[in-house]
């Protein structure tokens, strides 16, 4: 998919919620949050294809990767506390996005979630929990999010449950 021309790739993008895509297109967001899951390497390209050509470049911020200007933040996640790397609390973007491979690996599903409300970190945690429950098999967990393995702390991750 990485080598496909835009004309080949665009018809292979499926939207979980078209209303969310339309809202995202109308919004002037400059940054989108994501985690390393599914077809993350294609997410920027996918979002670019959906945006008007006169819109400024969009930054995709991976909250599971440390880096400059990223603030290590303890986030309540799955009844535990995970360490994620967020922008300053006042600047948390309003959108969370993932791009997941669909069965057969010949198309992708774009899920855009608006982080609405007065508590964007809580909305982000809820979105991440939803995504990890639905697409655990496509999660690229390159580093530990919790102090202990999730299987020890969280019953839903124990084998045989």
C-alpha positions as CSV (number, residue, x, y, z in Angstrom):
1,X,0.0,0.0,0.0
2,X,2.9,2.3,0.7
3,X,3.9,2.2,-3.0
4,X,0.4,2.6,-4.4
5,X,-0.4,5.8,-6.2
6,X,-3.0,8.0,-4.4
7,X,-5.6,7.0,-7.0
8,X,-5.1,3.4,-6.1
9,X,-5.0,3.9,-2.4
10,X,-7.9,6.3,-1.9
11,X,-10.7,3.8,-2.8
12,X,-9.2,1.3,-0.3
13,X,-9.9,3.6,2.7
14,X,-13.0,2.7,4.6
15,X,-14.4,5.1,7.2
16,X,-15.8,3.9,10.5
17,X,-17.9,7.1,10.9
18,X,-18.4,9.3,7.9
19,X,-19.9,12.1,10.0
20,X,-16.6,12.2,12.0
21,X,-14.6,12.5,8.8
22,X,-16.8,15.4,7.6
23,X,-16.4,17.1,11.0
24,X,-12.7,16.6,10.8
25,X,-12.5,18.0,7.3
26,X,-14.4,21.2,8.5
27,X,-12.2,21.5,11.6
28,X,-9.0,23.4,11.3
29,X,-7.0,21.1,13.6
30,X,-3.3,21.2,13.1
31,X,-2.4,18.1,15.1
32,X,-4.0,14.6,15.5
33,X,-3.1,12.2,18.3
34,X,-2.5,8.5,17.6
35,X,-0.9,5.3,18.9
36,X,1.4,2.9,17.1
37,X,-1.3,0.5,15.8
38,X,-2.2,-1.0,12.4
39,X,-1.1,1.0,9.4
40,X,0.3,4.0,11.4
41,X,2.9,4.7,8.7
42,X,0.0,5.4,6.2
43,X,-2.0,7.6,8.6
44,X,-0.4,11.0,7.6
45,X,-0.9,10.2,3.9
46,X,-4.5,9.1,4.5
47,X,-5.4,12.3,6.4
48,X,-3.7,14.4,3.8
49,X,-5.8,12.8,1.1
50,X,-9.0,13.8,3.0
51,X,-8.0,17.4,3.6
52,X,-8.5,20.4,1.3
53,X,-5.3,21.1,-0.6
54,X,-5.1,24.7,0.8
55,X,-5.0,23.4,4.4
56,X,-1.7,23.7,6.3
57,X,0.2,20.5,6.9
58,X,-1.2,18.2,9.6
59,X,1.1,16.8,12.4
60,X,0.4,13.3,13.8
61,X,1.5,13.0,17.4
62,X,2.2,9.4,18.6
63,X,1.4,9.5,22.4
64,X,3.2,6.2,22.9
65,X,6.6,7.5,21.7
66,X,8.8,9.8,23.9
67,X,10.3,12.8,22.3
68,X,11.1,16.5,22.4
69,X,8.3,18.7,23.5
70,X,6.4,15.7,24.8
71,X,5.4,15.7,28.4
72,X,5.4,12.2,30.2
73,X,1.9,12.0,31.6
74,X,0.3,9.4,33.8
75,X,-3.0,8.5,32.2
76,X,-5.7,6.2,33.8
77,X,-6.0,3.4,31.3
78,X,-7.6,0.0,31.8
79,X,-7.9,0.5,35.6
80,X,-4.2,1.1,35.7
81,X,-1.9,4.1,35.2
82,X,-0.1,4.2,31.8
83,X,2.7,6.5,30.9
84,X,1.9,8.4,27.7
85,X,3.6,11.4,26.1
86,X,1.3,14.3,25.5
87,X,1.4,17.9,24.5
88,X,0.9,20.4,27.4
89,X,-2.5,20.0,29.0
90,X,-3.7,23.3,27.5
91,X,-2.8,22.2,24.0
92,X,-4.2,18.7,23.7
93,X,-5.5,18.2,20.2
94,X,-9.2,17.6,19.6
95,X,-8.8,14.5,17.4
96,X,-7.5,11.0,17.8
97,X,-7.1,8.8,14.7
98,X,-6.0,5.3,13.9
99,X,-5.7,3.4,10.6
100,X,-6.2,-0.3,10.8
101,X,-5.7,-3.0,8.3
102,X,-8.9,-4.7,7.2
103,X,-9.1,-8.5,6.7
104,X,-7.0,-9.5,3.7
105,X,-4.7,-6.5,4.2
106,X,-5.7,-4.9,0.9
107,X,-7.7,-2.0,2.5
108,X,-7.7,0.1,5.7
109,X,-10.2,1.4,8.2
110,X,-9.9,5.0,9.3
111,X,-11.3,5.7,12.7
112,X,-11.4,9.4,13.7
113,X,-12.5,10.2,17.2
114,X,-13.2,13.7,18.4
115,X,-11.9,14.3,21.9
116,X,-14.8,16.4,23.0
117,X,-15.6,17.8,26.5
118,X,-13.8,19.5,29.3
119,X,-11.5,16.6,30.0
120,X,-9.5,15.8,26.8
121,X,-7.2,13.3,28.6
122,X,-10.1,11.3,29.9
123,X,-11.6,11.3,26.3
124,X,-8.3,10.2,24.9
125,X,-8.0,7.4,27.5
126,X,-11.5,6.2,26.6
127,X,-10.6,6.3,22.9
128,X,-7.4,4.4,23.4
129,X,-9.1,1.7,25.5
130,X,-11.7,1.2,22.8
131,X,-9.1,0.9,20.1
132,X,-6.9,-1.5,22.1
133,X,-9.9,-3.7,22.9
134,X,-11.0,-3.9,19.3
135,X,-7.6,-4.1,17.6
136,X,-5.2,-5.7,20.1
137,X,-3.7,-7.9,17.3
138,X,-2.6,-4.8,15.4
139,X,-1.0,-2.9,18.3
140,X,2.7,-2.4,18.0
141,X,3.6,-2.1,21.7
142,X,7.2,-1.2,21.4
143,X,7.6,0.0,25.0
144,X,5.9,-0.7,28.3
145,X,3.0,1.6,29.1
146,X,2.5,0.3,32.6
147,X,5.0,-0.4,35.5
148,X,4.0,-4.1,35.4
149,X,3.0,-6.3,32.6
150,X,-0.7,-5.7,31.8
151,X,-1.4,-9.5,32.2
152,X,-0.4,-9.2,35.9
153,X,-2.5,-6.0,36.7
154,X,-5.5,-6.2,34.4
155,X,-7.7,-9.3,34.4
156,X,-9.0,-8.8,30.9
157,X,-5.4,-9.4,29.5
158,X,-4.8,-12.6,31.4
159,X,-4.6,-15.7,29.2
160,X,-7.6,-17.9,29.3
161,X,-10.0,-15.1,30.3
